[in-house]
Amino acid sequence: MPRLLAIDIGNTHIKIGLWDNGQWIEEWRLATDLKRTPDEYRLFVRGLLLESKVQWVDRAIVASVVPLLTPFFLRVLESVSQSAPVEVVPPGYGLGVDYPPQNLGPDRFVNALGAWRLARQSVVVVDVGTTATVDAVVDGVFVGGAIAPGPHFLAQALAEGTARLPHVTPAIEPWMIGKNTEQAIRAGVGQGFAGMVKSLIENTRQSIGAAAPIILTGGWAARLQPHLGLAVRLEPRLTLEGLRFANDWLTGGEIESGPHR
């Protein structure tokens, strides 16, 4: 069975997954750093593969929202892949797009593809991290969604836009009434973020169907899930799954959901 290396280049982190024998056998996370050179990233990727006793992969695929790093990683992947690496950009790969493709981020597109293939029905796709996106896929077509600031942006805006409010590391705390300024900011940012995402999900469901499943991913997904009060399917590797489905589409392979560890 072909061995696949999938890379998701995000604004904060770079996620790397190695698919072999019908499952993700390795997953790694690097900090996104524009100061690193292609040689540094090549050493990182080669080192990770060698640690897993892998020298070559059969195919490599990447989705990137950091254009400056995209050519770097395509060159890195050329050095470890036996076939030319593929950069995923919308539309295509078995997912329709009713949205200007040039304005659709590859991360949103790949997440929507992964969610559609996993759910096999109209679905709400939620990614919470640097930003929060709540998107809709209806009958195999990406129809749009909402983009909002993530918790760190909310906290940063308060600190930088005011004279006296401190910068606070965001968290979703159990309290609603802060007993000091720091607690008040945490309550407003954390609980406010949870309420915003829940409202966006509910509004999206009103548009595409109240029974539409919700698939949740992103760095804040596990922290947010208990505060939504909704039945949510947590998929930490949704972007990697979407990249795998894109590769299957390109190669004519059978598309399956695959086991989860």
C-alpha positions in Angstrom: 0.0 0.0 0.0 1.4 3.4 -0.9 3.0 5.5 1.8 1.8 9.1 2.0 3.3 12.1 3.7 0.7 14.9 4.3 1.6 18.4 5.5 -0.7 21.1 6.7 1.0 24.5 6.9 -0.9 26.8 9.2 -0.3 30.2 10.6 0.8 28.9 14.0 1.8 25.3 13.5 2.8 22.9 10.7 1.2 19.5 11.1 2.8 16.5 9.4 1.2 13.0 9.1 2.6 9.8 7.8 0.0 7.4 6.4 1.0 3.7 5.9 -0.8 0.4 6.0 -4.2 1.9 6.2 -3.6 4.2 9.2 -1.8 7.3 10.4 1.4 5.8 11.9 3.1 9.1 12.8 2.0 12.7 13.5 4.3 15.6 14.2 3.8 19.3 14.9 6.3 22.1 14.2 6.1 25.8 15.0 5.5 27.9 11.9 8.6 30.1 11.5 9.2 32.3 8.5 12.8 32.7 9.5 13.8 29.1 8.9 15.4 28.2 5.7 14.4 25.5 3.3 17.5 23.5 4.4 16.3 23.7 8.0 12.9 22.5 7.2 14.4 19.7 5.0 16.5 18.6 7.9 13.5 18.6 10.2 11.3 16.5 7.8 14.1 14.1 6.9 15.0 13.7 10.6 11.4 12.9 11.5 11.1 10.3 8.8 14.4 8.7 9.7 13.3 8.5 13.3 10.5 6.4 12.0 12.9 4.3 9.9 11.5 5.8 6.7 13.7 7.2 3.9 11.2 7.7 1.1 7.4 8.0 0.7 5.5 7.1 -2.4 3.5 10.4 -2.5 3.4 13.7 -0.7 0.7 16.3 -0.5 0.5 19.7 1.1 -2.1 22.4 2.0 -0.7 25.8 3.0 -2.1 29.1 4.2 1.4 30.6 4.4 2.4 31.4 0.8 6.0 32.2 1.7 6.6 28.7 3.0 4.8 26.7 0.3 7.7 26.6 -2.2 10.0 25.7 0.6 8.0 22.6 1.5 7.4 21.6 -2.1 11.2 21.4 -2.4 11.5 19.6 0.8 8.9 17.0 -0.3 10.7 16.6 -3.6 13.7 15.3 -1.7 11.7 12.6 0.2 8.9 11.6 -2.3 9.2 9.2 -5.2 6.6 11.2 -7.1 6.1 14.9 -7.6 4.5 16.5 -4.5 1.0 18.0 -4.8 -0.2 21.3 -3.5 -4.0 21.2 -2.8 -5.9 24.3 -4.0 -9.7 24.5 -4.5 -11.8 23.5 -6.3 -11.7 19.8 -7.2 -11.0 16.5 -5.5 -14.6 15.4 -5.5 -15.9 18.5 -3.6 -17.9 21.1 -5.3 -17.4 24.8 -4.5 -20.1 27.5 -4.5 -17.7 30.2 -3.4 -14.9 32.2 -5.1 -12.1 29.6 -5.2 -9.4 32.3 -5.2 -10.8 33.5 -1.8 -11.2 30.1 -0.2 -8.3 29.1 2.0 -6.8 25.7 1.4 -7.3 24.8 5.1 -11.0 25.5 4.9 -11.3 23.6 1.7 -9.4 20.5 2.9 -11.3 20.5 6.2 -14.6 20.6 4.3 -13.4 17.8 2.0 -12.4 15.7 5.0 -15.7 16.4 6.8 -17.8 15.6 3.7 -16.0 12.3 3.2 -16.3 11.3 6.9 -19.9 12.3 7.3 -21.3 11.4 3.9 -24.0 14.0 4.3 -24.5 17.7 4.6 -22.3 18.8 7.5 -21.1 21.8 9.6 -17.3 22.1 9.7 -15.8 23.9 12.7 -12.1 24.8 13.0 -11.1 26.7 16.1 -7.5 27.9 16.5 -5.8 31.1 15.4 -9.2 31.9 13.9 -12.6 30.3 14.1 -14.3 29.1 11.0 -17.7 27.6 10.8 -18.4 26.3 7.3 -21.2 24.4 5.5 -21.1 21.6 3.0 -24.4 20.7 1.4 -24.8 17.7 -0.9 -21.1 17.6 -1.6 -20.7 21.3 -2.2 -18.8 23.8 -0.1 -21.4 26.7 0.1 -19.6 29.1 2.5 -19.4 29.9 6.1 -18.2 32.4 8.8 -14.7 33.5 9.8 -14.1 35.0 13.3 -11.1 35.8 15.5 -9.8 33.1 17.7 -9.3 33.5 21.5 -5.7 34.9 21.2 -6.8 37.6 18.8 -9.7 38.6 21.1 -7.3 38.9 24.1 -4.7 40.7 22.0 -7.3 43.2 20.8 -8.3 44.1 24.4 -4.7 44.6 25.4 -3.6 46.6 22.4 -6.7 48.6 21.9 -6.9 49.9 25.5 -4.6 51.8 27.8 -5.1 49.8 31.0 -6.3 46.3 30.3 -3.5 43.7 30.6 -2.7 41.0 28.1 -4.2 37.8 29.5 -3.6 34.2 28.2 -7.0 33.2 27.1 -8.8 30.2 28.6 -12.4 29.0 28.9 -12.9 29.2 32.7 -15.9 27.9 34.7 -16.8 31.3 36.1 -19.0 33.8 34.4 -18.3 36.7 36.8 -14.7 37.7 37.1 -13.7 38.9 40.6 -10.8 40.9 39.2 -9.8 42.4 35.9 -7.8 39.4 34.7 -10.6 37.0 35.6 -13.1 39.3 33.9 -11.1 39.3 30.7 -10.8 35.5 30.9 -14.6 35.2 31.4 -15.3 37.6 28.5 -12.8 36.1 26.1 -13.3 32.4 26.9 -17.0 32.2 27.5 -17.6 34.8 24.8 -15.7 32.8 22.3 -17.6 29.6 23.2 -20.9 31.5 22.9 -19.9 33.0 19.6 -19.0 29.6 18.0 -22.1 28.0 19.4 -24.3 30.7 17.9 -22.5 30.4 14.5 -23.0 26.7 14.5 -26.7 27.0 15.3 -27.3 29.7 12.7 -25.5 27.5 10.1 -27.7 24.6 11.0 -30.8 26.7 10.6 -29.6 27.3 7.0 -28.7 23.8 6.0 -30.7 21.6 8.3 -31.0 21.2 12.0 -29.9 17.5 11.9 -26.6 18.3 10.1 -23.7 16.7 12.1 -21.0 19.0 13.5 -17.4 18.1 13.0 -15.0 20.0 15.2 -11.2 20.4 14.8 -8.4 22.8 15.6 -6.1 23.6 18.5 -9.0 24.8 20.7 -11.4 22.0 19.7 -10.9 19.8 22.8 -11.1 22.7 25.2 -14.2 24.1 23.4 -16.2 21.0 23.0 -17.5 20.7 26.6 -18.8 24.2 26.5 -20.9 24.0 23.3 -23.8 22.0 24.7 -24.1 20.3 21.3 -23.5 16.8 20.0 -20.1 17.3 18.3 -17.8 14.8 16.5 -14.2 15.7 17.5 -11.7 15.1 14.7 -8.2 16.3 15.7 -6.7 15.2 12.4 -9.4 16.5 10.1 -7.0 18.4 7.8 -4.7 15.4 7.4 -7.8 13.3 6.6 -8.8 15.8 4.0 -5.4 15.7 2.4 -5.5 11.9 2.3 -8.9 12.0 0.6 -7.5 14.5 -1.9 -4.6 12.1 -2.6 -7.0 9.2 -3.0 -9.1 11.2 -5.5 -6.0 12.1 -7.5 -4.7 8.5 -7.6 -8.1 6.8 -8.1 -7.7 4.9 -4.8 -10.6 3.7 -2.8 -11.8 6.4 -0.4 -12.4 5.1 3.1 -12.7 6.7 6.5 -9.8 4.7 7.9 -9.2 3.6 11.5 -8.7 6.1 14.3 -6.1 5.8 17.0 
